Amino acid sequence: MSSSVQVSVSPYIVVARLSNRLAPAFITRVRAARGFIFDMDGTLIVGNEHAEGFVPLPGAIETLQALTANNVPFLVFTNGTGKTPAAYAASLRAVGLPVPDQQMMTPASSAAAWFVAKGIRRVRVLGGEGIASPFRTAGLIPVSADAQNEAVEALFTGQFREFMVTHLEIATNDIWSGALPTSASNVPFFAAKGGRAIGTSFAITAALTAITGKRARILGKPSRDALWLAIRALGLPRAAAHEVVVVGDDPALEMAMARSGGAMSIGLTAGLTTAEGFSKQPPSRQADAVLPDLIALAELWS
């Protein structure tokens, strides 16, 4: 194992730096995992604010190749909704990451399943085809952001860089008429080339909340509903959450989601958060381990 591996220790976990190596307890737990859930931006790749120009981060290709070779199921779960899950998977494969379509998940996937379970069918989409397509596949009726005088049961906010005041007026009227506000995410930034990019769903939901007084229900990460759906997509029961590892760069998303359901969490400093940033998180957002990148995980199966 490489002597360059650095491990930042959280007071909540089983990992320690030992002779420049990962601790045996950590290695045992990770190797015994029944499934992995990876974030995309700042974890596997770095791209731009339009989810384009992907560049794999160190160890990302090797880690997914190792899991595939050892028949360990994994899922890539991005909070981006600018593309369909299949389109994201294709973009990852184009830069060498072995991600089949069925192993890619977005908040549109988890939201669609949640709406179906709740009996909600007509949903205003504050976003594009990356949301509408998964909704139609699930049997929902997506209503465009521009369509006026359309009764909807809920609205869903995702990546929507074309958002205008007209859309704000339509959406607020939906909420005042009883539509349930929901959103892909409620974090302001995601990792991108040059540092970080604005999460448009955060900005839009903040405006809607300020006007209507109604908070949006989050249906992507870090919601526990999203975690349960991801675990099911791995072919595992909900009770297996403690045998699943969630890997990401954002304590407010991946670490919070993992802790909400009892999964193991690994934070990476290749994206938004420094080692010091991870160490200052409250218990509900603590990582079980903090690594600089995925090289150490790839080496566990070498």
HUSULHU-V506069 format. One record per residue. N is the residue number from 1. PHI is phi in radians with two decimals (none if undefined). OMEGA is omega in whole degrees, 0 to 359 (none if undefined). NEAR is the number of other ideal C-beta (glycine too) atoms within 10 Angstrom. Layout:
N | PHI | OMEGA | NEAR
N | PHI | OMEGA | NEAR
This chain:
1 | none | 187 | 14
2 | -1.17 | 178 | 10
3 | -1.31 | 180 | 8
4 | -1.43 | 181 | 10
5 | -1.15 | 177 | 16
6 | -2.04 | 181 | 14
7 | -2.12 | 177 | 20
8 | -1.66 | 191 | 18
9 | -1.65 | 172 | 15
10 | -1.60 | 179 | 20
11 | -1.24 | 185 | 7
12 | -1.75 | 190 | 14
13 | -2.39 | 192 | 19
14 | -1.76 | 186 | 16
15 | -1.88 | 173 | 23
16 | -2.53 | 175 | 14
17 | -1.43 | 184 | 13
18 | -2.41 | 181 | 12
19 | 0.91 | 180 | 7
20 | 1.04 | 179 | 12
21 | -2.22 | 173 | 17
22 | -1.23 | 181 | 21
23 | -1.12 | 180 | 18
24 | -0.95 | 181 | 11
25 | -1.10 | 178 | 13
26 | -1.16 | 180 | 23
27 | -1.03 | 181 | 16
28 | -1.08 | 183 | 10
29 | -1.16 | 181 | 19
30 | -1.20 | 180 | 22
31 | -1.15 | 180 | 11
32 | -1.50 | 183 | 9
33 | -1.07 | 180 | 18
34 | -1.62 | 179 | 16
35 | -3.05 | 181 | 22
36 | -2.24 | 173 | 23
37 | -2.10 | 182 | 27
38 | -1.86 | 165 | 27
39 | -1.20 | 180 | 27
40 | -1.83 | 184 | 30
41 | -1.18 | 179 | 27
42 | 1.44 | 179 | 24
43 | -2.16 | 177 | 28
44 | -1.70 | 184 | 29
45 | -2.48 | 165 | 26
46 | -2.24 | 180 | 20
47 | -2.34 | 177 | 21
48 | -1.93 | 184 | 13
49 | -1.18 | 179 | 18
50 | -1.74 | 182 | 13
51 | 1.01 | 179 | 23
52 | -2.33 | 177 | 11
53 | 1.14 | 184 | 13
54 | -1.10 | 172 | 21
55 | -2.26 | 181 | 10
56 | -1.11 | 176 | 17
57 | -1.53 | 184 | 22
58 | -0.94 | 176 | 15
59 | 1.47 | 185 | 21
60 | -1.14 | 181 | 26
61 | -1.09 | 183 | 19
62 | -1.12 | 180 | 18
63 | -1.14 | 180 | 27
64 | -1.17 | 176 | 26
65 | -1.10 | 181 | 15
66 | -1.15 | 178 | 18
67 | -1.12 | 179 | 21
68 | -1.08 | 182 | 15
69 | -1.13 | 181 | 10
70 | -1.75 | 176 | 10
71 | 0.99 | 175 | 6
72 | -1.69 | 183 | 17
73 | -1.18 | 176 | 17
74 | -2.49 | 180 | 21
75 | -2.39 | 172 | 21
76 | -1.78 | 184 | 25
77 | -2.13 | 176 | 31
78 | -1.71 | 174 | 27
79 | -1.55 | 177 | 29
80 | -1.36 | 178 | 23
81 | -2.26 | 180 | 34
82 | -1.23 | 178 | 22
83 | -2.26 | 172 | 24
84 | -1.26 | 176 | 22
85 | -0.95 | 180 | 24
86 | -1.12 | 180 | 14
87 | -1.19 | 175 | 17
88 | -1.08 | 180 | 24
89 | -1.03 | 179 | 21
90 | -1.09 | 179 | 14
91 | -1.13 | 178 | 20
92 | -1.23 | 178 | 25
93 | -1.10 | 182 | 14
94 | -1.12 | 178 | 9
95 | -1.90 | 171 | 15
96 | 1.76 | 180 | 14
97 | -1.53 | 185 | 21
98 | -1.38 | 183 | 15
99 | -2.07 | 176 | 22
100 | -1.13 | 181 | 12
101 | -0.93 | 185 | 13
102 | -1.26 | 179 | 11
103 | -1.86 | 177 | 20
104 | -2.06 | 183 | 25
105 | -2.39 | 175 | 25
106 | -2.27 | 176 | 30
107 | -1.05 | 176 | 32
108 | -1.12 | 177 | 31
109 | -1.12 | 182 | 25
110 | -1.21 | 179 | 26
111 | -1.15 | 180 | 33
112 | -1.02 | 180 | 25
113 | -1.11 | 180 | 19
114 | -1.17 | 179 | 22
115 | -1.08 | 179 | 23
116 | -1.05 | 181 | 14
117 | -1.10 | 181 | 10
118 | -1.57 | 180 | 11
119 | 1.32 | 178 | 7
120 | -1.60 | 183 | 19
121 | -2.06 | 184 | 16
122 | -1.65 | 186 | 16
123 | -2.25 | 174 | 25
124 | -1.26 | 181 | 26
125 | -1.82 | 173 | 25
126 | -1.57 | 186 | 31
127 | 2.92 | 185 | 27
128 | -2.08 | 185 | 19
129 | -1.18 | 177 | 17
130 | -1.07 | 176 | 24
131 | -1.74 | 186 | 29
132 | -1.05 | 183 | 22
133 | -1.11 | 176 | 18
134 | -1.07 | 178 | 24
135 | -1.14 | 179 | 23
136 | -1.08 | 179 | 13
137 | -1.05 | 180 | 13
138 | -1.43 | 179 | 17
139 | 1.60 | 177 | 10
140 | -1.47 | 176 | 22
141 | -1.97 | 179 | 14
142 | -1.34 | 178 | 24
143 | -1.86 | 186 | 22
144 | -1.19 | 181 | 15
145 | -1.11 | 184 | 21
146 | -1.54 | 187 | 11
147 | -1.25 | 180 | 12
148 | -1.68 | 179 | 9
149 | 1.00 | 177 | 6
150 | -1.98 | 178 | 13
151 | -1.30 | 178 | 11
152 | -2.29 | 179 | 24
153 | -1.59 | 181 | 19
154 | -2.70 | 170 | 25
155 | -2.27 | 183 | 26
156 | -2.26 | 182 | 33
157 | -1.81 | 176 | 32
158 | -2.32 | 178 | 29
159 | -1.19 | 186 | 29
160 | -2.66 | 183 | 22
161 | -1.29 | 179 | 12
162 | -1.61 | 184 | 12
163 | -1.00 | 181 | 19
164 | -2.31 | 181 | 11
165 | -1.04 | 178 | 8
166 | -1.03 | 179 | 11
167 | -1.14 | 178 | 18
168 | -1.09 | 180 | 16
169 | -1.12 | 180 | 12
170 | -1.12 | 182 | 22
171 | -1.16 | 179 | 25
172 | -1.14 | 176 | 19
173 | -1.11 | 175 | 13
174 | -1.01 | 183 | 24
175 | -1.15 | 178 | 21
176 | -1.10 | 179 | 11
177 | -1.55 | 175 | 9
178 | 1.91 | 179 | 10
179 | -1.21 | 180 | 22
180 | -1.42 | 177 | 18
181 | -1.40 | 177 | 23
182 | -2.36 | 184 | 26
183 | -2.63 | 177 | 27
184 | -1.23 | 188 | 34
185 | -2.81 | 175 | 28
186 | -2.36 | 173 | 23
187 | -2.04 | 189 | 19
188 | -1.32 | 186 | 15
189 | -2.40 | 168 | 15
190 | -2.39 | 184 | 27
191 | -1.19 | 180 | 25
192 | -2.62 | 176 | 20
193 | -1.01 | 182 | 15
194 | 1.60 | 176 | 9
195 | 2.26 | 182 | 10
196 | -2.75 | 178 | 16
197 | -2.21 | 182 | 19
198 | -1.28 | 172 | 13
199 | -1.43 | 186 | 22
200 | -1.14 | 180 | 23
201 | -1.10 | 177 | 30
202 | -1.08 | 183 | 19
203 | -1.12 | 182 | 14
204 | -1.18 | 180 | 25
205 | -1.15 | 177 | 26
206 | -1.10 | 179 | 14
207 | -1.15 | 180 | 16
208 | -1.10 | 179 | 23
209 | -1.15 | 180 | 16
210 | -1.07 | 183 | 9
211 | -1.46 | 188 | 14
212 | -1.69 | 184 | 16
213 | 1.38 | 181 | 8
214 | -1.78 | 178 | 15
215 | -1.48 | 180 | 12
216 | -1.39 | 173 | 25
217 | -1.39 | 181 | 17
218 | -1.47 | 182 | 23
219 | -1.96 | 171 | 26
220 | -1.68 | 174 | 30
221 | -1.12 | 12 | 30
222 | -1.78 | 186 | 27
223 | -1.09 | 178 | 24
224 | -1.16 | 176 | 14
225 | -1.02 | 179 | 19
226 | -1.15 | 178 | 29
227 | -1.08 | 181 | 27
228 | -1.09 | 179 | 18
229 | -1.15 | 179 | 23
230 | -1.12 | 179 | 25
231 | -1.11 | 177 | 24
232 | -1.10 | 178 | 12
233 | -1.13 | 176 | 20
234 | -1.35 | 182 | 19
235 | 1.47 | 184 | 11
236 | -2.05 | 175 | 16
237 | -1.38 | 179 | 10
238 | -0.99 | 181 | 13
239 | -1.13 | 181 | 9
240 | -1.55 | 184 | 16
241 | -0.95 | 183 | 22
242 | -1.22 | 177 | 12
243 | -1.83 | 179 | 16
244 | -1.91 | 179 | 25
245 | -1.96 | 177 | 23
246 | -1.83 | 185 | 32
247 | -2.12 | 180 | 27
248 | -2.93 | 184 | 34
249 | -1.95 | 186 | 26
250 | -2.13 | 180 | 28
251 | -1.00 | 182 | 25
252 | -1.26 | 181 | 20
253 | -1.92 | 188 | 26
254 | -1.17 | 182 | 31
255 | -1.18 | 179 | 29
256 | -1.11 | 180 | 24
257 | -1.12 | 180 | 27
258 | -1.07 | 182 | 28
259 | -1.16 | 181 | 25
260 | -1.12 | 182 | 17
261 | -2.08 | 177 | 20
262 | 1.48 | 178 | 14
263 | -1.45 | 174 | 25
264 | -1.39 | 181 | 23
265 | -2.23 | 175 | 27
266 | -2.16 | 178 | 26
267 | -1.68 | 179 | 33
268 | -1.98 | 179 | 31
269 | -1.63 | 179 | 19
270 | -1.36 | 184 | 22
271 | -1.99 | 188 | 26
272 | -1.33 | 196 | 25
273 | -2.03 | 176 | 25
274 | -1.42 | 176 | 12
275 | -1.05 | 178 | 17
276 | -1.13 | 178 | 10
277 | -1.08 | 177 | 15
278 | -1.12 | 184 | 22
279 | -1.19 | 183 | 16
280 | -1.62 | 182 | 12
281 | -1.29 | 174 | 19
282 | -1.20 | 182 | 9
283 | -0.93 | 182 | 9
284 | -1.23 | 180 | 12
285 | -2.19 | 181 | 22
286 | -1.25 | 172 | 22
287 | -1.51 | 175 | 30
288 | -1.31 | 175 | 22
289 | -2.73 | 177 | 28
290 | -2.22 | 181 | 27
291 | -2.21 | 180 | 24
292 | -1.26 | 182 | 17
293 | -2.91 | 184 | 20
294 | -1.61 | 182 | 25
295 | -1.02 | 181 | 19
296 | -1.07 | 179 | 25
297 | -1.18 | 178 | 25
298 | -1.02 | 183 | 20
299 | -1.24 | 180 | 18
300 | -1.12 | 181 | 16
301 | -1.89 | 183 | 15
302 | -1.48 | none | 7
